[in-house]
């Protein structure tokens, strides 16, 4: 009886520990260096994309007891982005950050959070509506799977072919697993694309490409079989040539000796 009780208690403890570990994983920030720690240049783990390469600068603000801040500054109409590559397990994820728009031009696209595939032209994004001088939180949910395991997350100003001027400050970026799509579509403060399911988009738009990829092993085996077929044909022709030469060649007469 005591042995059975001990086994049941051990199982319950193991299940509790597993549930706690799973809960901790779901709350784990998957972004590398969310505090924008820098050794004097671009923050570690992050990269900057600009088009063109001039008319842009950035600033990193670090204060004791306060979260680190990164500032995208477009002095000229530029496409600029601070971004990071992340490899994820199949799931829904929530990407959030606090942003502060200190100035903004009117000729291009506004500040935004974005998530895009590293391999396919697939992306989803969110950007604030209206004007606010204070810090505001942007949220963006998306799903990845076996077809879209690696994504680029980041913040942009004047992106997607619409360069803009302005100054954008960013702090407290987080990326955590979530149970499902957090609906913010229709919010009076945030404009979000209707379909954040990157995996489903990939399955729909690139279904034929994936089908061709799955057929590659069969094609390789057929080529291997074809090589052996060619070898067999050459061997048969060689055998026929040898037999034919033996049949038509003059017979040598060996003289008899008395």
Buried (B, 14 or more C-beta within 10 A) or exposed (E): EEEEEEEEEEEEEEEEEEEEEEEEEEEEEBBEBBBBEBEEEBBEBBEBBBEEEEBBBBEBEEEEEEBBBBBBBBEEBBBBBBBBBBEBEEBBBBBBBBBBBEEBBEEBBBBBBBBBBEEBEBBBBBBBEEEEEEBBEBBBBBBBBEBBBEBBBBBBBBBEEEBBBBBBBBBBBBBBBBEEBBEBBEEEEBBBBEBBBBBBBBBEEBEEEEEEEEEEEEEEEEEEEEEEEEEEEEEEEEEEEEEEEEEEEEEEEEEEEE
